[in-house]
């Protein structure tokens, strides 16, 4: 258990822009997806799915992101960069299921948990990884180009590749400032 706690206390994403090849092969990626699928899922609805995007797929999305960003007055380079430079990403797609018992918001939380689980699995396996979304992922036209069905949303793109073994830490929250012990 100590190794797991140490990993969680020290885990650090690797910026997508510095990730390179090699990337996980299909078998290694499948193992990571199985771990991601063990995220909390109240009601066992599986309100998410995966789209594996290899370099060729990402490069098809780059011009789409750039065109949409340009038309909307967004920063075109920032919007397109993760697709134009990425080697491998897994798009986690939130696909809510109709349920009388499980609110849609809990299904959204489950999709976010899948993103975090996949990110941590990739990092724990020794890969560099980063969870991004970005302006294009919230645009209906972009989602259509990705083949999403009505009602589906992009929870995140988990970029996975080779990155530096360690990264400098970034500032972390002050736990005393954000923690309340009991009800006041």
C-alpha positions in Angstrom: 0.0 0.0 0.0 2.9 2.4 0.7 3.9 2.4 -3.0 0.4 3.4 -4.0 0.2 6.2 -1.5 3.7 7.4 -2.5 2.6 7.4 -6.1 -0.6 9.4 -5.4 1.2 11.9 -3.2 3.8 12.6 -5.8 2.1 12.0 -9.2 2.6 14.7 -11.7 1.1 15.0 -15.2 3.6 15.6 -18.1 2.6 18.5 -20.3 1.2 17.3 -23.6 3.5 19.5 -25.6 6.6 17.6 -24.4 5.2 14.1 -24.9 6.8 12.1 -27.7 7.0 8.6 -28.9 7.0 5.8 -28.3 3.4 5.4 -27.2 1.7 2.4 -25.7 1.0 -0.4 -28.2 -2.6 -1.7 -28.4 -2.1 -4.3 -25.7 -0.6 -1.9 -23.2 -3.3 0.7 -24.0 -6.1 -1.9 -23.6 -4.7 -2.7 -20.1 -4.9 1.0 -19.2 -8.4 1.3 -20.5 -9.5 -1.7 -18.4 -8.1 0.1 -15.4 -10.0 3.3 -16.4 -13.2 1.3 -16.7 -13.0 0.4 -12.9 -13.8 4.0 -12.0 -16.8 4.6 -9.8 -20.0 4.1 -11.8 -23.1 4.3 -9.6 -25.8 2.1 -11.1 -23.3 0.3 -13.5 -24.5 2.5 -16.4 -21.2 2.9 -18.1 -22.0 6.5 -19.1 -18.8 6.9 -21.0 -16.9 5.3 -23.9 -13.4 5.7 -25.4 -12.2 6.8 -28.8 -8.5 6.0 -29.3 -6.9 8.7 -31.4 -3.5 7.8 -33.0 -1.3 10.4 -34.6 -3.2 10.3 -38.0 -6.5 10.8 -36.2 -5.3 13.7 -34.2 -3.9 15.4 -37.2 -7.3 15.2 -38.9 -8.7 17.1 -35.9 -6.1 19.8 -35.9 -7.5 21.7 -39.0 -11.0 21.3 -37.6 -10.0 22.9 -34.3 -8.1 25.6 -36.1 -11.0 26.5 -38.5 -13.6 26.6 -35.7 -11.3 28.7 -33.5 -10.5 31.1 -36.3 -14.2 31.6 -37.0 -15.0 32.2 -33.3 -12.0 34.6 -32.7 -10.3 32.1 -30.5 -6.5 31.5 -30.3 -6.1 29.1 -33.2 -2.7 27.8 -32.2 -3.8 27.0 -28.7 -6.9 25.3 -29.9 -5.2 23.2 -32.5 -1.8 22.4 -30.8 -2.8 19.3 -28.9 -4.1 17.7 -32.0 -1.4 18.8 -34.4 1.5 17.7 -32.1 -0.1 14.7 -30.3 1.1 11.2 -30.9 -1.7 9.3 -29.0 -4.8 10.4 -27.1 -7.8 8.7 -25.7 -11.0 10.8 -25.9 -13.2 9.9 -23.0 -16.7 10.5 -24.2 -19.5 11.1 -21.7 -22.6 9.3 -22.9 -25.3 9.7 -20.3 -27.9 7.0 -19.9 -31.6 7.5 -19.1 -32.1 6.6 -15.5 -34.8 7.2 -12.9 -32.2 6.4 -10.1 -28.9 7.9 -11.3 -28.9 11.7 -11.9 -27.1 13.0 -15.0 -24.7 14.9 -12.8 -23.5 11.6 -11.2 -22.9 10.2 -14.7 -20.8 13.3 -15.5 -18.8 12.7 -12.3 -18.2 9.1 -13.4 -16.9 10.2 -16.8 -14.5 12.6 -14.9 -13.4 9.7 -12.7 -12.7 7.6 -15.8 -10.4 10.4 -17.0 -8.5 10.6 -13.8 -8.3 6.8 -13.5 -6.8 6.6 -17.0 -4.4 9.4 -16.4 -3.2 7.8 -13.2 -2.9 4.4 -14.7 -0.8 5.7 -17.6 1.5 7.6 -15.2 1.8 4.6 -12.8 2.7 2.4 -15.8 5.6 4.7 -16.5 4.2 6.7 -19.4 3.9 10.5 -19.6 0.3 11.6 -19.6 -1.9 14.7 -19.5 -5.6 15.3 -19.3 -6.8 18.1 -21.6 -10.1 19.4 -22.9 -9.8 22.8 -24.5 -12.2 25.1 -26.3 -12.8 22.9 -29.3 -14.0 20.0 -27.2 -17.0 22.0 -26.1 -18.1 23.0 -29.7 -20.9 21.0 -31.3 -19.3 21.1 -34.7 -16.1 19.6 -33.3 -18.0 16.8 -31.5 -19.9 16.1 -34.8 -16.6 15.7 -36.6 -15.5 13.2 -34.0 -18.7 11.2 -34.6 -20.3 11.9 -31.2 -24.0 11.2 -30.9 -26.6 13.8 -29.7 -26.2 14.2 -26.0 -22.6 12.9 -25.8 -19.8 15.2 -24.7 -16.0 15.1 -24.5 -15.0 14.6 -20.9 -11.3 14.9 -21.8 -8.5 13.9 -24.0 -5.9 11.8 -22.2 -2.6 12.2 -24.0 -0.2 9.4 -23.4 3.4 9.1 -24.6 7.0 9.3 -23.5 8.0 12.1 -21.2 10.6 12.9 -18.6 10.7 10.5 -15.7 10.2 13.4 -13.2 8.8 16.9 -13.4 9.2 19.8 -11.0 6.2 20.0 -8.8 3.7 22.9 -9.1 2.1 24.8 -6.3 -0.5 22.7 -4.5 -3.6 23.8 -2.5 -3.1 24.9 1.1 -5.2 22.1 2.8 -5.8 24.3 5.9 -7.3 27.0 3.7 -9.8 24.7 2.0 -10.6 22.1 4.7 -13.4 22.4 7.2 -13.4 19.9 10.0 -17.1 19.3 10.8 -20.1 21.5 10.6 -20.0 25.0 12.0 
